Amino acid sequence: MRNWSYLEKCRIVRLNASLFPVSEFEASLYEEFNLRPVQVEANSPGEIVPHVENCDALFAISVSLPESVISSLSRCRVISRLGTGTDKIDVDMATRKGILVTNVPYFCVEEQADHTMALMLALARKLPQMARAMAEGAWSHSKRQSRTNQRLSTQTLGLIGFGNSAKATAERARGFGMRVIATRRNMKAPRREADDLGVEMVSLDRLLAESDYVSLHLPLNSETYHMLDEVELSKMKPGACLINTSRGALVDEMALVNTLREGRLSGAGLDTFEKIDPFTEDEAPPDHPLLELDNVVLTPHVGAYSVQASQDVSRGGVQNVVSVLSGNMPLAENIVNPTVTPRFPLADYDSKFFGDGAH
């Protein structure tokens, strides 16, 4: 068994300590690898910097790490995002400073696909409207609404992005008998996986025009910000539904609200938002027009959660840190900035580094 005692001397900071407390499983990993993270709840750069400026490694979940925080990291070797998206981290600044930015890209693929299907089924069967009808005893009204339901096996699902969560969603949707089409940035990429799943690759315009359900599976960056704005939403098939379990700012929320109010779209299922922040300790009903609509299903960014996903993200995030602090590169697929020149030289990743069953 490998001796990890040398890691005890490393200064490691784990942010979001109150909003996302360390689980028993995560704590067991710290014990296994002899890590002693300082647990901190700080949100503004001014609050964060004094805790992190002399750290060797940094764990982060939902907190923003802008340029001012990254530039203060005098000896940090690795920022380990305990999750997937890194749009809140100034990755460019980290790269310039020789800091690896890592994530756990596969930890919630199954959960996101399940949540996407759950939102789609709720919209297809008008569950929000039926729940209200049940509470009000509006039996006749509920039956009139249900008569417009469409059999799911007659519908087309359009996937914007064709990464791991989209492929898992396609597999599930095909099980329901749906036609599945998809688009992605590189339309010249090999199509073998799409063909194997029975997914047709099409242009974005065609996808929007033909899909009864459009589901987003993209990271948020300068190219994808508000990619579905008023113009693009107007291209969607009349009566279609939008589903977003990726990042809220992929969609212009007010344009979506207007489109739903006007009846051009029949519904939306949203787990992520641009103007509603579920990652706050200030719990209060949000003031947002989406909550006033009766044809939307809203969940507070919980699509990634399960016991198994939580364990996967903890394991992957901790192993990213241990790899770097031990002088090794993490798994290549976990490195967000692969062009970085590490401020301390690192050996290639060794698949036997963690022993059996590490990943």
Secondary structure as the mmCIF struct_conf table of DSSP 4:
data_model
#
loop_
_struct_conf.conf_type_id
_struct_conf.id
_struct_conf.beg_label_comp_id
_struct_conf.beg_label_asym_id
_struct_conf.beg_label_seq_id
_struct_conf.end_label_comp_id
_struct_conf.end_label_asym_id
_struct_conf.end_label_seq_id
HELX_RH_3T_P HELX_RH_3T_P1 SER A 5 LYS A 9
BEND BEND1 CYS A 10 CYS A 10
STRN STRN1 ILE A 12 ARG A 14
TURN_TY1_P TURN_TY1_P1 ALA A 17 LEU A 19
BEND BEND2 PHE A 20 PHE A 20
HELX_LH_PP_P HELX_LH_PP_P1 PRO A 21 SER A 23
HELX_RH_AL_P HELX_RH_AL_P1 GLU A 24 PHE A 33
TURN_TY1_P TURN_TY1_P2 ASN A 34 ASN A 34
HELX_LH_PP_P HELX_LH_PP_P2 PRO A 37 PRO A 37
STRN STRN2 VAL A 38 GLN A 39
BEND BEND3 SER A 44 SER A 44
HELX_RH_AL_P HELX_RH_AL_P2 PRO A 45 VAL A 52
TURN_TY1_P TURN_TY1_P3 GLU A 53 ASN A 54
BEND BEND4 ASP A 56 ASP A 56
STRN STRN3 ALA A 57 ALA A 60
BEND BEND5 ILE A 61 SER A 62
STRN STRN4 LEU A 65 LEU A 65
HELX_RH_AL_P HELX_RH_AL_P3 GLU A 67 ILE A 70
TURN_TY1_P TURN_TY1_P4 SER A 71 SER A 72
BEND BEND6 SER A 74 ARG A 75
STRN STRN5 VAL A 78 ARG A 81
BEND BEND7 LEU A 82 THR A 84
TURN_TY1_P TURN_TY1_P5 ASP A 87 LYS A 88
STRN STRN6 ILE A 89 ILE A 89
HELX_RH_AL_P HELX_RH_AL_P4 VAL A 91 ARG A 96
TURN_TY1_P TURN_TY1_P6 LYS A 97 GLY A 98
STRN STRN7 LEU A 100 THR A 102
TURN_TY1_P TURN_TY1_P7 PRO A 105 CYS A 108
HELX_RH_AL_P HELX_RH_AL_P5 VAL A 109 ALA A 124
TURN_TY1_P TURN_TY1_P8 ARG A 125 LYS A 126
HELX_RH_AL_P HELX_RH_AL_P6 LEU A 127 GLU A 136
TURN_TY1_P TURN_TY1_P9 GLY A 137 GLY A 137
HELX_RH_AL_P HELX_RH_AL_P7 TRP A 139 SER A 146
TURN_TY1_P TURN_TY1_P10 ARG A 147 THR A 148
HELX_RH_3T_P HELX_RH_3T_P2 LEU A 152 THR A 154
STRN STRN8 THR A 156 ILE A 160
BEND BEND8 GLY A 161 GLY A 161
BEND BEND9 GLY A 163 GLY A 163
HELX_RH_AL_P HELX_RH_AL_P8 ASN A 164 GLY A 175
TURN_TY1_P TURN_TY1_P11 PHE A 176 GLY A 177
STRN STRN9 ARG A 179 THR A 183
BEND BEND10 ARG A 185 ARG A 185
TURN_TY1_P TURN_TY1_P12 MET A 187 LYS A 188
BEND BEND11 ALA A 189 ALA A 189
HELX_RH_AL_P HELX_RH_AL_P9 ARG A 192 LEU A 197
TURN_TY1_P TURN_TY1_P13 GLY A 198 GLY A 198
STRN STRN10 VAL A 199 MET A 201
HELX_RH_AL_P HELX_RH_AL_P10 LEU A 204 GLU A 210
BEND BEND12 ASP A 212 ASP A 212
STRN STRN11 TYR A 213 LEU A 216
BEND BEND13 ASN A 221 ASN A 221
TURN_TY1_P TURN_TY1_P14 SER A 222 HIS A 226
STRN STRN12 LEU A 228 LEU A 228
HELX_RH_AL_P HELX_RH_AL_P11 GLU A 230 SER A 234
TURN_TY1_P TURN_TY1_P15 LYS A 235 LYS A 235
BEND BEND14 MET A 236 MET A 236
HELX_LH_PP_P HELX_LH_PP_P3 LYS A 237 LYS A 237
TURN_TY1_P TURN_TY1_P16 PRO A 238 GLY A 239
STRN STRN13 CYS A 241 ASN A 244
BEND BEND15 SER A 246 SER A 246
HELX_RH_3T_P HELX_RH_3T_P3 GLY A 248 LEU A 250
STRN STRN14 VAL A 251 VAL A 251
HELX_RH_AL_P HELX_RH_AL_P12 GLU A 253 ARG A 261
TURN_TY1_P TURN_TY1_P17 GLU A 262 GLY A 263
BEND BEND16 ARG A 264 LEU A 265
STRN STRN15 GLY A 267 LEU A 270
BEND BEND17 ASP A 271 ASP A 271
BEND BEND18 GLU A 274 LYS A 275
BEND BEND19 PHE A 279 GLU A 281
HELX_RH_3T_P HELX_RH_3T_P4 PRO A 289 GLU A 292
BEND BEND20 ASP A 294 ASN A 295
STRN STRN16 VAL A 296 LEU A 298
BEND BEND21 HIS A 301 HIS A 301
TURN_TY1_P TURN_TY1_P18 GLY A 303 ALA A 304
HELX_RH_AL_P HELX_RH_AL_P13 VAL A 307 LEU A 325
TURN_TY1_P TURN_TY1_P19 SER A 326 GLY A 327
STRN STRN17 ASN A 328 ASN A 328
HELX_RH_3T_P HELX_RH_3T_P5 ALA A 332 ASN A 334
STRN STRN18 ILE A 335 ILE A 335
BEND BEND22 VAL A 336 VAL A 336
TURN_TY1_P TURN_TY1_P20 PRO A 338 THR A 339
BEND BEND23 ARG A 343 PHE A 344
STRN STRN19 ALA A 347 ALA A 347
HELX_LH_PP_P HELX_LH_PP_P4 ASP A 348 TYR A 349
TURN_TY1_P TURN_TY1_P21 SER A 351 PHE A 354
TURN_TY1_P TURN_TY1_P22 ASP A 356 GLY A 357
#
